[in-house]
Every structure is written in structure tokens, then in C-alpha cells.
Amino acid sequence: MFRWLFGGGGIISPQEAKSLVARGALLVDVRTPGEYAAGHVRGSRNIPLDSIGRHISELKKAGKPVVLVCASGNRSGRAKAILENAGIEAYNAGSWTNLR
């Protein structure tokens, strides 16, 4: 229930996330640059949650679904809501460690 209340609900399975990425979806890690530098999924792009709104036009221009990860699923859930409100197909894959 807490994940749903705080934006982490609707987390897709690692298999679903990997399948989406294999079919061309963008993989975006919304953790801080320091967290990202300490470890991340190869091929992911770091766009911290606090700057995701500034990247909406370029993500729309890409014309691809966006799979979002963070440390636990909370920030990626919030990023998913922001992108969906902007008309972008987005998925919350939860923790980046699930996709290693």
C-alpha cells in the first residue's frame, strides 16, 4: 500500500522490463548522478528525478516507451506519473538491481 501511495505502484517484472528494452524502449535511471556512478545497468541513461521534467520534449521526440528504474521503485514511480501526464508511454521497473 505504501508504494501505491507514494508513487511506487505498478512495478513491472524484470522480465517485462527486459523485454521492453529489447524491443527498443529507453531505459532511464532516475537516481542521482552519484548513485548512478556507483553502479547502473549498462545501456541505461541517467536523468535524475528532479530534472525529468526538463527532458520531456526529447523523450517525446524519441517516440519510444520509457522504462524507469531507481533504488527502490519510489522515484521511478513518480517519474512514470510525470511522463504519463506528458503523454509518454512509461513503465516503472523498480530497483535497477533487478535488471542487472
Beta strands, then each sheet from edge to edge (+ up, - down):
strand 1: 26-29
strand 2: 45-46
strand 3: 66-70
strand 4: 90-95
sheet 1: 2+ 1+ 3+ 4+
end
